Amino acid sequence: MEALTNLLGVINGVVWGPVMLMLLLGVGVYLQLGLKLMPIRKLGMGFKLMWAGREPKPKTGKLAEKEGDEGEISPFDALMTALSATIGTGNIAGVATAIALGGPGAVFWMWITALVGMATKFAEAVLAVRYRETDSTGFHVGGPMFYIKNGLGKKWLWLGGVFAFFGAVAAFGIGNTVQSNSVADAMDATFGVPHWITGVIIMVLAGAVILGGIKRIAKVAGKLVPIMGIAYVAAGLLVLIINAGQIGEAFGLIFYYAFNPMAAAGGFAGAAVMAAIRFGVARGIFSNEAGLGSAPIAHAAAKTKNPVRQGLIAMLGTFIDTIIVCTITALVILTSTVWIDGEAGASLTALSFDAALPGFGNQIVAVALAIFAFTTILGWSFYGEKCCQFLFGTRSIMIYRVLFVLAIPLGAIAQLGFIWLMADTFNAMMAIPNLIALALLSPVVFKLTKDYFDGKDVLPGEELDHDR
């Protein structure tokens, strides 16, 4: 086991090394420039479409034929399902880890990753809807494995299989056992609840949702994600009101140390600029998943025929996750003085909240972490299930769901050093085939987007939604 751990450590260092980070940022920058910064310019339009997409309006005539209700879930619920998987431990523990290892400057590079990641997430969703299929049960399925298969041709089918394999395995790690273990740790430390009890409770609750499939997952995500996200942001804003005098200094630290090394102070070991970039980009991707290829699996099930409309909604996931939620966490940490004491992970975030809200700040973080991790388990169960379906067919779906649910309590009681390493490594290896496909299929994304904003893909009656 030690030899295998060491081997995985070496592989992890390579796949999350400078080449991977440059590839993630490079593809994102290329797509953002190719789209002429459209994801940033049309951010408001994206929010408008998201709100209108809570329940697609019935259409008639030619518009019904063009923009019919193909798909299983509303565009809004597709985004909430994707957000259920992305808003998780990365927003609490991931941000704290980035600051602890890379210094305050890491937050700046998380922002940069999000801004270019909006273009990546837009392209992923456009391709997911454009190249999705209908399976033998009548459900729409899509994602990187399908846009590789249907967009690049049969000679690239093996690459889709590679993505699906890594996705199916990674879901058990980053989307399951790691999440249940994080919740169990938080519940034990804060409320004294034994790990195994937490694991069983999560298994029962998650199983009741997961075994019902995408419609049930989307229904729960559509209700729980907005509530939990707003509540966490509200708690963070309360802390920032209390720490209002330190907000300006916190932003100063972020911008200054993004380009300058930070010396050791207190329990903080110091950080070079490269460390700020590395941990900022890596934790940013870990949190918002732009480029990993996971979110488009959810967006492929949306009730829409228009890939660009769903892409405009999908890109909001990166903005909400990193620019809003992660920034709140980062500012809470940096407006306290706890971060220089050598703490890291979720405990750093909990201590920072508790410094401003003594006695119950850590409880807020524990409850938020539990809900975030729970919804992450729901979202990733669907991702892993679709990857397994691509490899082994629809008959494998229920088997995968049952195994996924049974793994939850095991994760809660396990020592997860090796599983963390494996999951992190497989996540990076998911990104490689996806980024290759995004680069090769970028002309399709650019053309569909140009046609949409030129009005070639818009029928009379749809202009009100088309904020040109």
C-alpha positions as CSV (number, residue, x, y, z in Angstrom):
1,M,0.0,0.0,0.0
2,E,2.9,2.4,0.8
3,A,4.5,1.7,-2.6
4,L,1.1,2.3,-4.3
5,T,0.6,5.5,-2.3
6,N,4.1,6.8,-3.3
7,L,3.4,5.9,-7.0
8,L,0.1,7.8,-6.9
9,G,1.8,10.7,-5.2
10,V,4.3,10.9,-8.1
11,I,1.5,10.7,-10.7
12,N,-0.5,13.3,-8.8
13,G,2.5,15.7,-8.8
14,V,2.6,15.3,-12.6
15,V,-1.1,15.5,-13.4
16,W,-1.6,18.5,-11.1
17,G,1.8,20.0,-12.0
18,P,2.5,23.1,-14.1
19,V,1.7,21.4,-17.4
20,M,-1.9,20.6,-16.3
21,L,-2.5,24.0,-14.8
22,M,-1.3,25.7,-18.0
23,L,-3.5,23.3,-20.0
24,L,-6.6,24.2,-17.9
25,L,-5.9,27.9,-18.0
26,G,-4.7,27.8,-21.6
27,V,-7.9,26.1,-23.0
28,G,-10.0,28.4,-20.9
29,V,-8.2,31.5,-22.2
30,Y,-8.4,30.2,-25.8
31,L,-12.2,29.6,-25.5
32,Q,-12.7,33.0,-23.7
33,L,-10.9,34.9,-26.5
34,G,-12.5,32.8,-29.2
35,L,-15.9,33.7,-27.8
36,K,-14.7,37.4,-27.6
37,L,-15.3,37.5,-23.8
38,M,-19.0,36.7,-24.4
39,P,-19.3,34.7,-21.1
40,I,-18.3,37.8,-19.1
41,R,-20.2,40.3,-21.3
42,K,-23.4,38.2,-21.2
43,L,-23.3,37.4,-17.5
44,G,-26.6,39.3,-16.9
45,M,-28.3,37.5,-19.8
46,G,-27.2,34.2,-18.2
47,F,-29.0,35.1,-14.9
48,K,-32.1,36.2,-16.9
49,L,-32.2,32.8,-18.7
50,M,-31.6,30.9,-15.5
51,W,-34.6,32.6,-13.8
52,A,-36.8,32.1,-16.9
53,G,-35.6,28.4,-17.0
54,R,-37.0,27.4,-13.7
55,E,-39.9,25.7,-15.6
56,P,-39.7,26.1,-19.4
57,K,-42.8,27.8,-20.8
58,P,-44.9,25.7,-23.2
59,K,-44.2,26.8,-26.8
60,T,-46.5,26.5,-29.8
61,G,-46.1,26.4,-33.6
62,K,-42.7,26.5,-35.2
63,L,-41.1,27.6,-31.9
64,A,-42.4,24.4,-30.3
65,E,-40.8,22.3,-33.0
66,K,-37.5,24.2,-32.6
67,E,-37.3,24.7,-28.8
68,G,-39.3,21.7,-27.6
69,D,-39.1,20.1,-24.2
70,E,-36.5,17.5,-25.0
71,G,-34.8,16.5,-21.8
72,E,-35.8,15.4,-18.4
73,I,-35.3,18.4,-16.1
74,S,-35.7,22.2,-16.4
75,P,-32.6,24.3,-17.4
76,F,-32.7,25.8,-13.8
77,D,-32.7,22.4,-12.2
78,A,-29.8,21.3,-14.5
79,L,-27.8,24.2,-13.2
80,M,-28.8,23.4,-9.6
81,T,-27.8,19.7,-10.1
82,A,-24.4,20.8,-11.4
83,L,-24.0,23.3,-8.5
84,S,-25.0,20.6,-6.1
85,A,-21.8,18.7,-7.1
86,T,-19.6,21.8,-7.3
87,I,-20.6,23.7,-4.1
88,G,-19.0,21.4,-1.6
89,T,-16.0,20.9,0.6
90,G,-13.9,22.9,-1.9
91,N,-15.8,26.1,-1.0
92,I,-15.0,25.6,2.7
93,A,-11.9,23.4,3.1
94,G,-10.5,24.0,-0.4
95,V,-10.4,27.8,-0.1
96,A,-8.8,27.5,3.4
97,T,-6.2,25.0,2.0
98,A,-5.3,27.4,-0.9
99,I,-4.7,30.3,1.6
100,A,-2.8,28.1,4.1
101,L,-0.4,26.7,1.4
102,G,-0.4,29.5,-1.2
103,G,-1.0,32.6,0.9
104,P,-3.7,35.3,0.3
105,G,-2.5,35.7,-3.3
106,A,-4.0,32.3,-4.1
107,V,-7.5,33.8,-4.0
108,F,-6.6,36.1,-6.9
109,W,-5.6,33.1,-9.0
110,M,-8.9,31.3,-8.0
111,W,-10.7,34.4,-9.5
112,I,-8.7,34.2,-12.7
113,T,-9.4,30.5,-12.9
114,A,-13.2,31.2,-12.6
115,L,-13.2,34.0,-15.2
116,V,-11.6,31.8,-17.8
117,G,-13.5,28.8,-16.5
118,M,-16.8,30.4,-17.4
119,A,-15.9,30.0,-21.0
120,T,-14.9,26.4,-20.4
121,K,-18.1,25.6,-18.6
122,F,-20.1,27.4,-21.4
123,A,-18.4,25.3,-24.1
124,E,-18.9,22.1,-22.1
125,A,-22.6,22.6,-21.8
126,V,-23.0,23.7,-25.5
127,L,-21.3,20.5,-26.7
128,A,-23.2,18.4,-24.1
129,V,-26.6,19.5,-25.5
130,R,-25.4,19.5,-29.1
131,Y,-24.1,15.9,-29.1
132,R,-26.3,14.2,-26.5
133,E,-28.2,11.0,-27.2
134,T,-31.4,9.3,-26.1
135,D,-30.7,6.0,-24.3
136,S,-32.8,2.8,-24.4
137,T,-34.9,4.0,-21.5
138,G,-35.8,7.3,-23.3
139,F,-33.6,9.5,-21.2
140,H,-31.2,12.0,-22.6
141,V,-27.5,11.3,-21.9
142,G,-24.5,13.4,-22.7
143,G,-21.2,14.8,-21.5
144,P,-17.6,14.6,-22.6
145,M,-17.8,10.9,-23.5
146,F,-20.7,11.6,-25.9
147,Y,-19.3,14.8,-27.5
148,I,-16.0,12.9,-28.0
149,K,-17.9,10.0,-29.6
150,N,-20.4,12.0,-31.7
151,G,-18.3,15.1,-32.3
152,L,-14.9,13.7,-33.0
153,G,-16.0,10.4,-34.6
154,K,-15.5,6.7,-33.9
155,K,-11.7,6.8,-34.1
156,W,-11.8,8.9,-30.9
157,L,-14.2,6.6,-29.1
158,W,-11.4,5.2,-26.9
159,L,-10.8,8.7,-25.5
160,G,-14.5,8.9,-24.4
161,G,-14.0,5.5,-22.7
162,V,-11.0,6.8,-20.9
163,F,-13.0,9.8,-19.6
164,A,-15.9,7.6,-18.5
165,F,-13.6,5.2,-16.7
166,F,-11.8,7.9,-14.7
167,G,-15.2,9.6,-14.0
168,A,-16.9,6.5,-12.7
169,V,-14.0,5.8,-10.4
170,A,-13.4,9.4,-9.3
171,A,-17.0,9.7,-8.3
172,F,-16.5,7.2,-5.5
173,G,-13.7,9.3,-4.2
174,I,-14.2,13.0,-4.5
175,G,-18.0,12.7,-4.9
176,N,-18.6,10.1,-2.2
177,T,-16.2,8.8,0.5
178,V,-14.3,12.1,0.8
179,Q,-17.5,14.0,1.3
180,S,-19.0,11.6,3.9
181,N,-15.7,11.6,5.8
182,S,-15.5,15.4,5.9
183,V,-19.0,15.5,7.3
184,A,-18.3,12.8,9.8
185,D,-15.2,14.7,11.0
186,A,-17.1,17.9,11.3
187,M,-20.1,16.4,13.2
188,D,-17.8,14.5,15.6
189,A,-15.6,17.6,16.3
190,T,-18.6,20.0,16.7
191,F,-21.4,17.9,18.1
192,G,-19.8,14.7,19.3
193,V,-21.7,12.5,16.8
194,P,-19.8,9.2,16.1
195,H,-18.5,8.8,12.5
196,W,-20.5,5.6,11.9
197,I,-23.8,7.2,12.8
198,T,-23.2,10.2,10.5
199,G,-22.3,7.7,7.7
200,V,-25.5,5.7,8.2
201,I,-27.7,8.8,8.2
202,I,-26.1,10.2,5.0
203,M,-26.5,6.8,3.4
204,V,-30.2,6.6,4.2
205,L,-31.0,10.2,3.1
206,A,-28.8,10.1,0.0
207,G,-30.0,6.6,-1.0
208,A,-33.6,7.8,-0.9
209,V,-32.7,10.4,-3.5
210,I,-30.1,8.7,-5.6
211,L,-32.1,5.5,-6.2
212,G,-34.9,7.7,-7.7
213,G,-32.6,8.9,-10.5
214,I,-32.0,12.3,-12.1
215,K,-35.5,13.6,-11.8
216,R,-35.5,13.1,-8.0
217,I,-31.9,14.4,-7.7
218,A,-32.8,17.5,-9.7
219,K,-35.9,18.1,-7.6
220,V,-34.0,18.0,-4.3
221,A,-31.1,20.0,-5.7
222,G,-33.4,22.6,-7.1
223,K,-34.8,23.2,-3.6
224,L,-31.7,22.6,-1.4
225,V,-28.9,24.3,-3.4
226,P,-30.5,27.8,-3.5
227,I,-31.4,27.6,0.2
228,M,-28.0,26.4,1.4
229,G,-26.1,28.7,-0.9
230,I,-28.0,31.8,0.2
231,A,-27.8,30.9,3.9
232,Y,-24.0,30.4,3.8
233,V,-23.5,33.6,1.9
234,A,-25.7,35.4,4.4
235,A,-23.7,34.0,7.4
236,G,-20.5,35.0,5.6
237,L,-21.8,38.6,5.0
238,L,-22.7,38.8,8.7
239,V,-19.1,38.0,9.6
240,L,-17.9,40.6,7.1
241,I,-20.1,43.3,8.6
242,I,-18.6,42.5,11.9
243,N,-15.1,42.6,10.4
244,A,-15.8,45.5,8.1
245,G,-12.7,47.4,9.1
246,Q,-10.4,44.6,7.8
247,I,-12.1,44.0,4.4
248,G,-9.9,46.6,2.6
249,E,-6.8,45.2,4.0
250,A,-7.9,41.7,3.0
251,F,-8.3,42.7,-0.6
252,G,-4.9,44.4,-0.4
253,L,-3.3,41.1,0.7
254,I,-5.0,39.2,-2.1
255,F,-3.8,41.5,-4.9
256,Y,-0.3,42.2,-3.5
257,Y,0.7,38.6,-2.7
258,A,-0.7,37.4,-6.1
259,F,2.5,38.8,-7.6
260,N,4.9,38.9,-4.6
261,P,6.2,36.2,-2.3
262,M,5.0,36.2,1.3
263,A,7.4,35.7,4.2
264,A,6.7,33.3,7.1
265,A,4.6,34.9,9.8
266,G,3.3,33.2,13.0
267,G,2.4,29.7,12.1
268,F,2.2,30.5,8.4
269,A,5.2,28.9,6.6
270,G,5.4,31.5,3.8
271,A,4.6,31.1,0.2
272,A,6.3,31.9,-3.2
273,V,4.3,33.4,-6.1
274,M,4.4,30.0,-7.9
275,A,2.7,28.4,-4.8
276,A,0.0,31.1,-4.9
277,I,-0.7,30.3,-8.6
278,R,-0.5,26.6,-8.2
279,F,-2.8,26.3,-5.2
280,G,-5.1,29.0,-6.4
281,V,-5.7,27.4,-9.7
282,A,-5.8,23.8,-8.4
283,R,-8.2,24.6,-5.6
284,G,-10.3,26.8,-7.9
285,I,-10.7,23.9,-10.4
286,F,-11.4,21.5,-7.5
287,S,-14.2,23.8,-6.4
288,N,-15.9,24.9,-9.6
289,E,-14.9,21.8,-11.8
290,A,-14.5,23.9,-14.9
291,G,-12.6,21.7,-17.4
292,L,-13.1,18.4,-15.5
293,G,-16.1,17.5,-17.7
294,S,-18.4,16.7,-14.9
295,A,-21.0,19.5,-15.1
296,P,-22.0,18.9,-18.7
297,I,-23.3,15.5,-17.8
298,A,-26.0,17.2,-15.8
299,H,-26.7,20.0,-18.4
300,A,-27.2,17.3,-21.1
301,A,-30.5,16.3,-19.3
302,A,-31.9,19.9,-19.6
303,K,-35.2,20.5,-21.3
304,T,-33.9,22.5,-24.3
305,K,-33.0,22.1,-27.9
306,N,-30.8,25.2,-27.9
307,P,-27.2,24.4,-26.8
308,V,-26.2,28.1,-26.5
309,R,-29.0,28.9,-24.1
310,Q,-28.0,26.1,-21.8
311,G,-24.4,27.1,-22.1
312,L,-25.3,30.6,-20.9
313,I,-27.0,29.1,-17.9
314,A,-24.2,26.6,-17.2
315,M,-21.4,29.2,-17.1
316,L,-23.2,30.7,-14.1
317,G,-22.1,27.7,-12.1
318,T,-18.5,28.8,-12.1
319,F,-19.3,32.4,-11.3
320,I,-21.6,31.5,-8.4
321,D,-19.3,28.8,-7.0
322,T,-16.0,30.7,-7.1
323,I,-16.6,34.5,-7.5
324,I,-19.4,34.5,-4.9
325,V,-19.2,31.6,-2.5
326,C,-15.4,31.0,-2.4
327,T,-14.8,34.8,-2.2
328,I,-17.1,35.0,0.9
329,T,-15.1,32.2,2.5
330,A,-11.8,33.8,1.6
331,L,-12.7,37.2,3.0
332,V,-14.0,35.6,6.2
333,I,-10.7,33.9,6.7
334,L,-8.5,36.9,5.7
335,T,-10.4,39.4,7.9
336,S,-9.6,37.2,10.9
337,T,-6.1,36.6,12.2
338,V,-6.5,32.9,12.5
339,W,-5.0,32.1,9.1
340,I,-1.5,33.0,10.2
341,D,-1.6,30.5,13.1
342,G,-0.9,27.5,10.9
343,E,-4.4,26.1,10.7
344,A,-5.6,24.6,7.4
345,G,-8.7,23.1,5.8
346,A,-12.2,23.2,7.2
347,S,-10.9,23.9,10.7
348,L,-9.4,27.2,9.5
349,T,-12.7,28.3,8.1
350,A,-14.5,27.2,11.3
351,L,-12.1,29.1,13.5
352,S,-12.4,32.2,11.3
353,F,-16.3,32.2,11.5
354,D,-16.0,31.5,15.3
355,A,-13.7,34.4,15.8
356,A,-16.4,36.8,14.7
357,L,-19.4,34.7,16.0
358,P,-18.1,33.1,19.2
359,G,-19.9,30.0,20.3
360,F,-21.8,29.2,17.1
361,G,-19.5,30.2,14.2
362,N,-18.0,26.7,14.1
363,Q,-21.5,25.2,14.2
364,I,-22.5,27.2,11.1
365,V,-19.5,25.8,9.2
366,A,-20.2,22.3,10.4
367,V,-23.9,22.4,9.2
368,A,-22.9,24.1,5.9
369,L,-20.2,21.5,5.3
370,A,-22.7,18.7,6.0
371,I,-25.3,20.1,3.5
372,F,-22.7,21.0,0.9
373,A,-21.2,17.6,1.1
374,F,-24.6,15.9,1.0
375,T,-25.6,17.6,-2.2
376,T,-22.2,16.9,-3.7
377,I,-22.8,13.2,-3.2
378,L,-26.1,13.5,-5.0
379,G,-24.6,15.3,-8.0
380,W,-21.6,13.1,-8.4
381,S,-23.7,9.9,-8.1
382,F,-25.4,11.0,-11.3
383,Y,-22.0,11.8,-13.0
384,G,-20.6,8.4,-12.1
385,E,-23.7,6.6,-13.1
386,K,-23.7,8.1,-16.6
387,C,-20.0,7.3,-17.0
388,C,-20.7,3.7,-16.0
389,Q,-23.7,3.6,-18.4
390,F,-21.4,4.7,-21.2
391,L,-19.1,1.8,-20.5
392,F,-21.5,-1.0,-19.6
393,G,-25.0,0.0,-20.8
394,T,-28.2,1.0,-19.0
395,R,-28.4,-2.3,-17.1
396,S,-25.4,-1.2,-15.0
397,I,-27.2,1.9,-13.7
398,M,-29.0,0.4,-10.7
399,I,-26.0,-1.7,-9.7
400,Y,-23.8,1.5,-9.7
401,R,-26.4,3.4,-7.7
402,V,-26.5,0.7,-5.0
403,L,-22.7,0.4,-4.8
404,F,-22.4,4.2,-4.6
405,V,-24.9,4.4,-1.7
406,L,-23.2,1.5,0.2
407,A,-19.8,3.2,-0.1
408,I,-21.0,6.3,1.9
409,P,-20.8,4.9,5.4
410,L,-17.5,3.2,4.6
411,G,-16.0,6.6,3.7
412,A,-17.3,8.1,6.9
413,I,-15.3,5.7,9.1
414,A,-12.2,5.2,6.8
415,Q,-8.8,6.8,6.9
416,L,-8.9,8.7,3.7
417,G,-5.3,9.8,2.9
418,F,-5.0,7.3,0.1
419,I,-8.5,7.8,-1.2
420,W,-8.0,11.6,-1.2
421,L,-4.9,11.1,-3.3
422,M,-6.5,8.7,-5.7
423,A,-9.6,10.9,-6.1
424,D,-7.5,14.0,-6.7
425,T,-5.4,12.2,-9.3
426,F,-8.4,10.7,-11.1
427,N,-10.1,14.1,-11.2
428,A,-7.1,15.5,-13.1
429,M,-7.0,12.5,-15.4
430,M,-10.7,13.2,-16.2
431,A,-9.8,16.7,-17.4
432,I,-7.2,15.6,-19.9
433,P,-9.6,13.9,-22.5
434,N,-12.2,16.6,-21.9
435,L,-9.7,19.4,-22.6
436,I,-8.5,17.7,-25.7
437,A,-12.1,17.4,-26.9
438,L,-12.9,21.1,-26.0
439,A,-9.9,22.3,-28.0
440,L,-10.8,20.1,-31.1
441,L,-14.5,20.9,-31.0
442,S,-14.0,24.7,-30.3
443,P,-15.0,25.6,-33.9
444,V,-18.4,24.1,-33.3
445,V,-18.8,26.1,-30.1
446,F,-17.8,29.3,-31.8
447,K,-20.1,28.7,-34.8
448,L,-23.2,27.8,-32.7
449,T,-22.6,30.9,-30.5
450,K,-22.1,33.2,-33.5
451,D,-25.3,31.9,-35.2
452,Y,-27.3,32.4,-32.0
453,F,-26.2,36.0,-31.3
454,D,-26.5,36.8,-35.0
455,G,-30.1,35.8,-34.8
456,K,-29.8,32.8,-37.2
457,D,-30.9,30.4,-34.5
458,V,-33.7,32.5,-33.1
459,L,-37.3,32.3,-34.3
460,P,-40.0,35.0,-34.0
461,G,-41.4,35.1,-30.5
462,E,-38.0,34.2,-28.9
463,E,-36.5,37.7,-29.1
464,L,-37.7,38.7,-25.7
465,D,-35.3,36.2,-24.2
466,H,-32.5,37.2,-26.5
467,D,-30.7,40.1,-24.8
468,R,-28.5,41.3,-27.7
